[in-house]
Structure formats: C-alpha cells, structure tokens
Amino acid sequence: MPRKKQETKTCRICNETKQINKFEKDKRVTGQRTTRCQSCKYRSQDRATYAYRKLHERAKAEPGRKVEVTLAQVKVLFAAYDGKCAYCNREEEPNGSHHHLEHIIPRSAGGRDHISNLTISCPDCNMKKGTKPVVDYFYAKEQFQDENFAQLAHFVAFTSGQPVSEVLKEMVDAHIEQCRRKIER
C-alpha cells in the first residue's frame, strides 16, 4: 500500500522546507499553520521571553498555580542583572547554557511566581541552591558573594514593597525553620 506523502511548507525565516507539523498552529491563519517554523520562533525569543514561557508551562502542570509576574517584569529582571548570576556574578555564555529564572523561596516551600520571589541564576547556583532557603545557600558560601546577598535583599524589598529589615527577617526565619526540621529528623 503506498504511503501518503507528508505535507511540507517552507519557513519564511530559515527558508528550509519542513513537515507541516514543524510549524506552529494558529487558527487565525489560512490552513491553521504559520509561515514561521517552531525552531525559528523559539530562536527569535530573547532569554527573558523564553524563561517567562517556561514559567507558564510549569505553572500549567500544577493545578491552582498562579503566575503573578508579567513578561515586562521578567525582561526588567534580566536587564537589571545584565547576564550575570545574582548569586555568584558568573556571566551567561552567549552559546552556552542559559541562566535560569530562579525562585528565591523555592516553589516546593510555597514560593510564589511573583517578581519579588524571582531572580536570575546560573545553572550551577540554581542546582546547588536547590530547595534550600536562600540564607542556607548563603551560609554554605560555595559561590554566593556578600554583596550579592545584600543586593538580593534590597531587590526583594523593593519589588515586594517591604523594608529590607523585614525581608531579611523572613529569610532568616526560613533558615531557622530549615535547621529546626533537620534537627527533628
């Protein structure tokens, strides 16, 4: 039995002819497929847009999870750190791994998807911090710089509308709670 020929289309950006399923769906377009392939679409997005999209994808996987940050806020966050990790100052490599949109208070500990709980971190710091409270990671002193901790506390205070002293108190309280749980085990 002869195989049905796969429908193809040529991307207007990369000029490659690809299978129709490699183009994004859009009900507003005749034929319901755009003229830009998915690869070109994702390459055209900046790091902040990519991180924002990933944040939304993760939130969809958790019923009731609400993203409380806008794309504009995430773009400002990426611009503020100018390609540097908030914890260790490592610069993002142009063709290497991308920095992550990091939750200061981990999602697993009730951290919100809010601008006051987000920062930029290199993959190494993100993995090393993991689900630890930020003060635990700071005390581990692996790469987290003193001035970076101060800057992070001021950023959280500014974006949450709280005094720096209150932000620091909350961070230390989370650290104390983590230590208490370790002792109880």
C-alpha contacts under 8 A as a table, 3 or more apart, distances in Angstrom:
res1	aa1	res2	aa2	distance
6	Q	19	Q	6.60
6	Q	20	I	7.78
7	E	19	Q	5.99
7	E	20	I	5.73
8	T	17	T	6.37
8	T	18	K	5.34
8	T	19	Q	4.33
8	T	20	I	4.89
9	K	17	T	5.38
9	K	18	K	5.62
9	K	19	Q	6.36
9	K	20	I	5.77
9	K	35	T	7.83
10	T	15	N	5.71
10	T	16	E	5.39
10	T	17	T	4.10
10	T	18	K	6.26
10	T	35	T	7.32
11	C	14	C	5.71
11	C	15	N	4.91
11	C	16	E	5.61
11	C	17	T	6.42
11	C	18	K	7.57
11	C	35	T	5.55
11	C	36	R	5.00
11	C	37	C	5.56
12	R	15	N	5.52
12	R	35	T	5.79
12	R	36	R	5.74
13	I	36	R	6.41
13	I	40	C	6.87
14	C	40	C	7.13
18	K	22	K	6.45
19	Q	22	K	5.63
19	Q	23	F	7.76
20	I	23	F	5.71
20	I	33	R	7.54
21	N	24	E	7.39
22	K	37	C	5.78
22	K	38	Q	5.94
22	K	39	S	7.98
23	F	33	R	5.94
23	F	34	T	6.11
23	F	35	T	7.10
23	F	36	R	6.24
23	F	37	C	4.26
23	F	38	Q	5.29
24	E	33	R	5.66
24	E	34	T	5.77
24	E	36	R	7.34
24	E	37	C	6.44
24	E	38	Q	5.72
25	K	32	Q	5.53
25	K	33	R	4.60
25	K	34	T	6.40
26	D	29	V	5.68
26	D	32	Q	4.90
26	D	33	R	5.52
26	D	34	T	6.33
27	K	30	T	7.57
27	K	31	G	7.99
27	K	32	Q	4.82
27	K	33	R	7.63
28	R	32	Q	6.66
29	V	32	Q	4.87
29	V	33	R	6.25
29	V	34	T	6.45
30	T	33	R	7.20
34	T	37	C	7.41
36	R	40	C	6.48
36	R	41	K	6.56
37	C	40	C	5.49
37	C	41	K	6.32
38	Q	41	K	4.95
38	Q	42	Y	6.26
39	S	42	Y	5.35
39	S	43	R	6.21
40	C	43	R	5.03
40	C	44	S	6.09
41	K	44	S	5.31
41	K	45	Q	6.84
42	Y	45	Q	5.45
42	Y	50	Y	7.65
43	R	46	D	7.72
45	Q	48	A	7.99
45	Q	49	T	5.84
45	Q	50	Y	6.19
46	D	49	T	5.40
46	D	50	Y	6.27
47	R	50	Y	5.07
47	R	51	A	6.09
47	R	78	F	7.89
47	R	98	H	7.62
48	A	51	A	5.09
48	A	52	Y	6.04
48	A	71	L	7.51
48	A	74	V	5.87
48	A	75	K	5.17
48	A	78	F	6.17
49	T	52	Y	5.03
49	T	53	R	6.11
49	T	71	L	6.68
49	T	74	V	7.74
49	T	75	K	7.29
50	Y	53	R	5.15
50	Y	54	K	6.26
51	A	54	K	5.08
51	A	55	L	6.16
51	A	100	H	7.02
51	A	101	L	6.09
52	Y	55	L	5.04
52	Y	56	H	6.41
52	Y	71	L	6.23
52	Y	74	V	6.81
53	R	56	H	5.19
53	R	57	E	6.28
54	K	57	E	4.95
54	K	58	R	6.23
55	L	58	R	5.28
55	L	59	A	6.24
55	L	67	V	7.66
55	L	113	D	7.90
56	H	59	A	4.99
56	H	60	K	6.21
56	H	67	V	6.78
57	E	60	K	5.25
57	E	61	A	6.68
58	R	61	A	5.28
58	R	62	E	6.94
59	A	62	E	5.31
59	A	63	P	7.52
59	A	65	R	5.31
59	A	66	K	6.66
59	A	67	V	6.85
60	K	63	P	6.58
60	K	65	R	7.12
62	E	65	R	5.56
66	K	112	R	7.97
66	K	113	D	7.00
67	V	112	R	7.70
67	V	113	D	5.04
67	V	114	H	6.83
68	E	112	R	7.66
68	E	113	D	5.54
68	E	114	H	4.85
68	E	115	I	7.48
69	V	73	Q	6.42
69	V	74	V	7.17
69	V	113	D	6.38
69	V	114	H	4.99
69	V	115	I	5.55
70	T	73	Q	5.20
70	T	74	V	6.45
71	L	74	V	5.09
71	L	75	K	6.16
72	A	75	K	5.08
72	A	76	V	6.27
73	Q	76	V	5.06
73	Q	77	L	6.19
73	Q	115	I	6.82
74	V	77	L	4.94
74	V	78	F	6.27
74	V	115	I	7.37
75	K	78	F	5.19
75	K	79	A	6.13
76	V	79	A	4.98
76	V	80	A	5.93
77	L	80	A	5.09
77	L	81	Y	6.48
77	L	119	T	7.01
77	L	120	I	7.52
78	F	81	Y	5.46
78	F	82	D	6.08
78	F	83	G	6.75
78	F	120	I	6.88
79	A	82	D	4.85
79	A	83	G	7.41
81	Y	84	K	5.38
81	Y	85	C	7.11
81	Y	86	A	6.87
81	Y	120	I	7.14
83	G	91	E	5.54
83	G	92	E	5.26
83	G	99	H	7.62
84	K	88	C	7.95
84	K	89	N	4.96
84	K	90	R	5.33
84	K	91	E	4.41
84	K	92	E	6.12
84	K	120	I	7.47
84	K	121	S	7.51
84	K	122	C	7.74
85	C	88	C	5.60
85	C	89	N	4.60
85	C	90	R	5.26
85	C	91	E	6.50
85	C	92	E	7.68
85	C	99	H	7.11
85	C	120	I	5.60
85	C	121	S	4.36
85	C	122	C	5.25
86	A	89	N	6.00
86	A	119	T	6.62
86	A	120	I	5.60
86	A	121	S	5.62
86	A	148	N	6.24
86	A	152	L	7.11
87	Y	121	S	6.55
87	Y	125	C	6.96
87	Y	143	Q	6.95
87	Y	144	F	4.70
87	Y	145	Q	6.41
87	Y	148	N	5.77
87	Y	149	F	7.12
88	C	125	C	7.53
88	C	143	Q	5.27
88	C	144	F	5.02
88	C	145	Q	6.02
88	C	148	N	7.30
89	N	148	N	7.96
90	R	122	C	6.89
92	E	96	G	7.45
92	E	97	S	7.37
92	E	98	H	6.23
92	E	99	H	6.23
92	E	122	C	7.27
93	E	96	G	4.82
93	E	97	S	6.61
93	E	98	H	7.14
97	S	123	P	7.44
98	H	122	C	7.18
98	H	123	P	7.40
99	H	120	I	6.36
99	H	121	S	5.38
99	H	122	C	4.47
99	H	123	P	5.99
100	H	120	I	5.65
100	H	121	S	5.24
100	H	122	C	6.09
100	H	123	P	6.43
100	H	126	N	7.32
101	L	118	L	6.46
101	L	119	T	5.87
101	L	120	I	5.00
101	L	121	S	6.58
102	E	118	L	5.46
102	E	119	T	5.15
102	E	120	I	5.59
102	E	121	S	5.96
102	E	126	N	6.74
103	H	106	P	5.22
103	H	107	R	6.73
103	H	111	G	6.77
103	H	112	R	7.79
103	H	113	D	7.55
103	H	117	N	5.58
103	H	118	L	4.76
103	H	119	T	6.52
104	I	111	G	7.41
104	I	117	N	5.19
104	I	118	L	5.79
104	I	119	T	6.76
104	I	133	P	7.31
104	I	134	V	6.14
105	I	109	A	6.62
105	I	110	G	7.21
105	I	111	G	4.65
105	I	112	R	7.64
105	I	117	N	6.29
105	I	131	T	7.91
105	I	133	P	6.09
105	I	134	V	6.98
106	P	109	A	5.25
106	P	110	G	6.65
106	P	111	G	5.01
106	P	130	G	7.74
106	P	131	T	5.36
106	P	132	K	7.27
106	P	133	P	7.20
107	R	110	G	5.09
107	R	111	G	4.32
107	R	112	R	6.48
107	R	131	T	7.99
108	S	111	G	6.91
108	S	131	T	6.99
109	A	131	T	7.60
111	G	117	N	6.82
112	R	117	N	6.36
113	D	117	N	6.67
113	D	118	L	7.13
114	H	117	N	5.40
114	H	118	L	6.53
115	I	118	L	5.24
115	I	119	T	7.93
115	I	159	T	6.53
115	I	160	S	7.93
116	S	155	F	7.43
116	S	156	V	4.90
116	S	157	A	7.56
116	S	158	F	7.90
116	S	159	T	4.90
116	S	160	S	5.23
117	N	156	V	6.86
121	S	125	C	6.16
121	S	126	N	5.87
122	C	125	C	5.49
122	C	126	N	6.15
123	P	126	N	5.05
123	P	127	M	6.11
124	D	127	M	5.25
124	D	128	K	6.11
125	C	128	K	5.00
125	C	129	K	5.82
125	C	143	Q	7.71
126	N	129	K	5.32
126	N	130	G	5.92
127	M	130	G	5.04
128	K	137	Y	7.76
129	K	132	K	5.59
129	K	133	P	7.80
129	K	134	V	7.33
129	K	137	Y	5.51
132	K	135	V	8.00
132	K	136	D	6.01
132	K	137	Y	6.40
132	K	178	Q	7.99
133	P	136	D	5.37
133	P	137	Y	6.66
133	P	171	M	7.21
133	P	174	A	6.16
133	P	175	H	5.86
133	P	178	Q	7.54
134	V	137	Y	5.14
134	V	138	F	6.17
134	V	171	M	6.86
134	V	175	H	7.70
135	V	138	F	4.82
135	V	139	Y	6.08
135	V	171	M	6.20
135	V	172	V	6.37
135	V	174	A	7.88
135	V	175	H	5.81
136	D	139	Y	5.18
136	D	140	A	6.22
136	D	175	H	5.88
137	Y	140	A	5.08
137	Y	141	K	6.72
137	Y	142	E	7.72
137	Y	144	F	7.43
138	F	141	K	5.25
138	F	142	E	7.73
138	F	144	F	5.66
138	F	145	Q	7.78
138	F	149	F	7.35
141	K	144	F	5.58
141	K	145	Q	7.53
144	F	148	N	6.86
144	F	149	F	7.22
145	Q	148	N	5.11
145	Q	149	F	6.41
146	D	149	F	5.20
146	D	150	A	6.46
147	E	150	A	5.08
147	E	151	Q	6.12
148	N	151	Q	4.98
148	N	152	L	6.01
149	F	152	L	5.06
149	F	153	A	6.19
150	A	153	A	5.17
150	A	154	H	6.26
151	Q	154	H	5.14
151	Q	155	F	6.10
152	L	155	F	5.01
152	L	156	V	6.19
153	A	156	V	5.21
153	A	157	A	6.13
153	A	164	V	6.39
153	A	167	V	6.52
153	A	168	L	6.63
154	H	157	A	4.98
154	H	158	F	6.05
154	H	164	V	5.96
155	F	158	F	5.12
155	F	159	T	6.14
156	V	159	T	5.26
156	V	160	S	5.84
156	V	162	Q	7.99
156	V	164	V	7.93
156	V	167	V	7.02
157	A	160	S	5.30
157	A	161	G	5.69
157	A	162	Q	4.86
157	A	163	P	5.66
157	A	164	V	5.16
157	A	167	V	6.03
158	F	161	G	5.31
158	F	162	Q	6.78
158	F	163	P	7.89
162	Q	166	E	6.43
162	Q	167	V	6.68
163	P	166	E	5.37
163	P	167	V	6.55
164	V	167	V	5.06
164	V	168	L	6.15
165	S	168	L	5.17
165	S	169	K	6.13
166	E	169	K	4.99
166	E	170	E	6.27
167	V	170	E	5.20
167	V	171	M	6.27
168	L	171	M	5.03
168	L	172	V	6.10
169	K	172	V	5.16
169	K	173	D	6.00
170	E	173	D	5.02
170	E	174	A	6.21
171	M	174	A	5.23
171	M	175	H	6.40
172	V	175	H	4.93
172	V	176	I	6.18
173	D	176	I	5.03
173	D	177	E	6.13
174	A	177	E	5.11
174	A	178	Q	6.22
175	H	178	Q	5.10
175	H	179	C	6.29
176	I	179	C	5.07
176	I	180	R	6.11
177	E	180	R	5.00
177	E	181	R	6.26
178	Q	181	R	5.22
178	Q	182	K	6.39
179	C	182	K	5.10
179	C	183	I	6.34
180	R	183	I	5.21
180	R	184	E	6.32
181	R	184	E	5.11
181	R	185	R	6.47
182	K	185	R	5.41
